[in-house]
Amino acid sequence: MRKKCPRCGDFFWTQKKDQELCGEANAYGCAEYRFISRPPTRRSYTLREMREAFLSFFEKRGHKRIKPYPVVARWRDDLFFTHASIVDFQPYVTNGEIPPPANPLVISQPCLRFVDIDNVGPTFGRHLTIFEMGGHHAFNYPDKEVYWKDQTVRYHHEFVTQELGVDSEEVIYKEGVWSGGGNAGPCVESIVMGLELATLVFMKFKVVGEELVELPIRTVDTGYGIERYTWLSQGTPSCFQAVYGPLLDKVMREAGIPSPDYKVLSRLGELSGLLSLEREAVRLEARRRVAAEMGMELTDLEEVLKPIEKVFTVTDHTKSLIFMLAEGIVPSNMREGYLARLIIRRTYRLLRELSIEDKVLDIVDWQIDFWSKDFPHLRDMRNEIMEMLKVEVDKFKETLR
């Protein structure tokens, strides 16, 4: 049934008659995360297992598996980085200038986004600078229909309920409009126990100035957050624990941060969907609630939390770095190089605040080891990554003197 959320104003679809709010954990306070410590999936998945579950599911349903494209979008003159799986096929495939590599296809694409960089860490993994977007794409031509809205939603629902084992009634679909990379269309977002997991976009327009021009090709553009599905399946307090596991623990030990109270961290995780640094009052209110529930002063809670947030941010940023540097980005004051320099300096400052700035090269080396099993080019580029990073860190050290 279709309803309107009285809090955020968005329309949504639910199977629950008594569902009043849209169910998304957001800054409007429409929900909290309910999957922390009680995951709704049949079993726990690592990121690698979740990626494979997603790709295999769609392969079995007639989609051809496509290797991921580079994270540096050198085929685009309007973007620096690949920030969604559909970017791989814009503008030439979506505009009908060239055929897609397969139709339909499925891909798990590493993506880089820096628009929410200040939220990386404090939101416990809802925001990341680097993530994998699982996309199943179908390109519908005037003379060849592959599939469109109904089948797209049906595929998603089958993946979540049949493949992962989530109760069908836990899945909410929230209506919206998506625009990006020069294209636009209506969309639905899938939400389970507060967590937005995927966006299913029905791309049918080209954005020309302020106008929407209908395209001859209607593209199914889906974005499944592979890290978020992994987090949902493990029910850990943060997405970072689900994705980085032993690597995160290693950085925590290097920083001398004791294991936090699991109850405190879990409650913070449940409320982390409400947090946004753009809405400071909401962030502080959520922290006050946790402090009061745990019988702590807000200042004491912040003292425990700040170092953990910094480690979260460092693990995210150092992964971003290895992917950028492995593709030949040279830190500089221009274009992609500026963003690489920004991430390096931001990481170094955070490590300095943790008093482990001398470990920056070690942490990057651990990241290369950790991700090379899935992305072997990182191992192949290890020497170049480490050399570029050392030069840039040494430059920044001189600046700080």
N, C-alpha and C positions, 0 to 999 in steps of 0.2 A: 504494500500500500504506500501511496505517496503522501508525504507530510511536509510541513514547513517548520523548521526549527525556530522557536520563539526567541532564542538567544542570539544566534548568528544570522538568522534570516534566510538561510539556504534551504532549498528543497532536497529531500532525501527519500529513499525507498527502504522499507524495512518489512520483515515478516512478523514483527512483534506489535500487537495492537496497543500495548501500553508504552511503547517507545515514544517519549515526548520530544527529546532533544536529538540532534543529528548523530550523537555518539562519538564525535571526533574530539580528541584532547587538543585543545587550542587555547589561544589567549583569551577567548570569550568565555572559557570555562564550561564548554558544552559537555565535557566528560573528563575523567581521569583514565590513565592506563590501568586496565584490569588484568592484564596478562602477566604482570610482574609476579614471579614466584608461582604462577599457575598458568602455564602455557596451554593454549587450547588445541595444539596440534597432537597428532598421534604419537609422535616421537620428537626428540631433539635433533636438529641438523646443524652441522658446521656450515660455514659459508660455501665451501667447496661442494658439499653434499646438496645444499639448497640450489646452487647454480645448476648442478647436474640434474636435479629433480625437475627444475623448470625447463631446461633445454630438452631433456628426454621426453617430458610430457607432450611438448608440442611436436617433437620429431615423430612421435607415434601417431600424431594427428595430421600428418601430411606436410609439416613445415620442414624446410631444409635448414640445417644448422649452418650458420655463417660465422666465420672467425671475426673477433672484434677488430674494429678499425683503430687507428692511432688515436691517442688522446689529444694530440696537437692537430687541429683541424686545418691543415695547410691547403685543402681543397676549397676552403671558404674564404672570401675576402671580407666577410662581415663578422667573423668569430675568430677568437684565438684558440679556443679549446672545444672539444666535443663534450657538450653538456647534457646530451640525451641521445638515445639510440637512433632516433629519427634523423639526427644531424648527419649520420652516415649517408643518407639518401636524399638530402636536400642540397641544392634545389633541383638537380637535374632529373632524378627519378620522380619526385613528387610533382614536378611540372610537366612530365611526360617527354622530356628531351632524350632520355636514355632508358632502357629497360632495367628493372631491378636484377640483382644477381640471382634471385629466386623469388617465386611467388606462389604461396606464402613462404615466409622465412622466419627464423627465430635466432636471436643473438643475445649474448650477455656482454654489454658494452661498458668498459671502464669510463667513467665520466668525471670531469672536473668542474666545480662551480665555486665561485668565490663571493657571490652576492650575500651570503649569510655567514661570512667568516667569523664575525663577532659572536655568533650563537654556537659555534662549534666548541663543544666542551660543556658549557653551562646547560645545554638542553639534552645532555646525556646520550647524544647520538642521533637525535631527530634531524639535526643538521650535520652534514659532513662536507668537506671540500672535495673528497674523492669517494666515489661509490660505484657500484655496478648496477646498471639499469638493464633489466631483462625486458626485451621487446619482442613481441610476435607481431609481424607486420604483414598486411595484405594490401595489394594495390589493385583497386577495382577500376577497370577501364570500361568505356561505354559499351564495348562489345564483349566484355568478359568480367562477370561478377565472381569474385572469390568468396568473400563473406563480409558482412557489415555489422550493424549494431547488435542484433540479437545473438548471433553466434559468438561475437567478441565477449559479451557479458557471460554467455553460457560457458565458454572456455575458461574464463576466470573463475567462475563459480565452481566448476568441476575441479579445477586445480586446487582451490582452497579447501573444498569439502571432501572430495574423493581422494585426491593425492595426499593432501596434508592432514586430513581428518578433522577439520574445524566444523563445528556444528553450524548447519546452514543458517539458523536463526541469528547467529552471531555476526553475520555479514551484512553490512549496511552499504548502500550505494548513494553517494551524494552528488547531486547535479552541479555542473559548472560549465565554464567556457575556458578553453585553453588557447593561448597564442604564443608562438615562438618560432624563431628561425625563418620568419616570413610567411608562415602558414597559421591557420586557425581553424577551430571547429568546436562543436559541443563536446562535453566529456562527462564521465562519471568517475568519482574517486571511490575506491573500496576501502572500507574501514572495518577493522575487527578489534573489539575490546579497547577502543579508543585510538588505535594506531592506524594512520593512513598507510596503506600498503602499496597501492597501485593507482595509476590514472589511465583510464581507457579513453583515448581521444579519437573522435571521428572527424578526421581532417578533410575538409571539403572547400576551404577558402584559401586564396592567396591574399596577403595583406599588401595593398598598394596605397601608400600614404595613409589616409584616414578611412579608406574604403576596403570592403571585403569583396573580392572578385571570385566567383565560383570557379573551381577547377574542373577540368574534364576528368581528372583522376581523383577518386575518393579513397583516401588512405586510412587504413586502420593503424593507428599509432599508439601503442601501449607502452607504459613504463612501469615495470614491476621492480620495487626496491628490494634487491636481493639481500642486502644487509638487514633491512627491516623484517623481511620474512624469517631470516635467521634469528634475529632478536626475538620475534614473536614465538618461535619454536623453542627457544631456550628459557625465556622468561627471566633473564638476568636483569639486575637493576639498571644496567646501561647497555646500549648497543655495542659499546667498545669492548665490554667483557665478552660478548657473544662473538664478535668478529676477530678480535686480536688475542684473546685468551692468554696463553703463556707469554706472549711478547709484552702485553700490557703489564702482567705481573713482574716481568723482568725490569721494566722501566720503573715501576713502583718501588721495587727493592733498591735499585740504584739511587733513587731519590730519598731513600730512607723513610718512606711513608708506610706506617703500620697498616695492617688490614683494618679497614673501617668497620664499624658496627653494621652488620648486614641488615638489621632491621631499619636502621636510620637510612642507609643507602637505598634500600628497597622503597621506603616511603618517598624519598626524594625522586626516585625513578618513576613512581606512580604519578607524581605531580609534575614531572619534567615536561610533559606535553603542554602544560599551561605557560611555560616560560618563554620569554622573548626579551632580549635586551632592548628592543625598541619600546617595550612596555615595562619599564623598570618597576612601576608600582605593582604590577601583577607578579613579577618575579619576587619582589620583597615579600608580598603577602603570602605567596606559596612557601617561601622559606620560613616565615614567621609561624605558619600553620604547622610545619614539620617540627620546628623548635619547640613549640608549645606541646605538641603531641608527645614528644620525647622528653619533656621536662628539661629542656636545655635553653640557655640564653642564645639569642640570634647570633651574637658575636662569637660564641663558642662553636656554633654550627658552621658559620662561615670559615672559621679557622681550620676546621676539619675538612671542609669541602673545597676550598680554594686550591690547595695543592693537587687534589685528585682531578679537578677540572683541568688544571694545567697539564697533567700527564695525559688526560684524554686528548687534549688539543695537540700535544706533541706527537702522539701516536698517529693521529690523523694527518698532520702536516708533513711528517717525515715520509709517510707513504706517498702523499702527493708529490713530494720532491723526487723520489726515485723514478716515478713514472714520467715526470716532466724532463728530468735530466737525461733519462735513458733515450728519449727521442730527440736529443740534440739541442734542447733549449739552453742557451747560455745566459746566465744572470746578467742583467743590464738595467738601464733606465728606460727601455723602450719595449712596447708591445708585450709579447709573452715573457720576455726576459725580465721585465719589471715585476711581473707577478711571481716569477721564480725567486727573484731577490727579496720581494716582500715576505714570502713564506719562509725563506731561509732566516731572515733577520727576526721575524716574529718567533720562530722556533728557538733561535738562540737566546732571545730575551727571556722566553719562558723557562728555558733550561737554566739560565743565569739566576732567575728568581728561585729556582729549585736547588741552586748551588751545585748543579751537575752539567754546566755548560761544556766541560771538557769531554763529556760523553756523546756529543752530537754526532761525531763520525761513527762511533760504535753503534748508536741507535739506528742510524741509516744503514749500516752494514747488516744489522739484525733484520731490518725490514727487507733488504734484498734477499736474504736467506729465506725469510718467511714466505714471500710472495713468488719466488722464482719457480716453485713447483707448478704454479698455475700460469706464470708468465715468464718463460725461460729467457726471453730477451733481456730481462733485468740482470740475470747472472752474467750474460754475455757482455753487458755494458758496465759491469761493476767498477772496473778501473777508471773508466771515464766519469762515472757518477761521483766516485770518491775524490777524484782529482779536482773536478769542477767545484765540488762542495768545499773542499779544503781551501782552495784559492779564495772563494767568496767569504768563507768564515774568517780567514786571516784578514781580508780587507775590512770586514766589519769590526773585528777586534781593534784594528788601528783607528777606526772612526770613534770607537768608544773610549779610547785613551785620552 
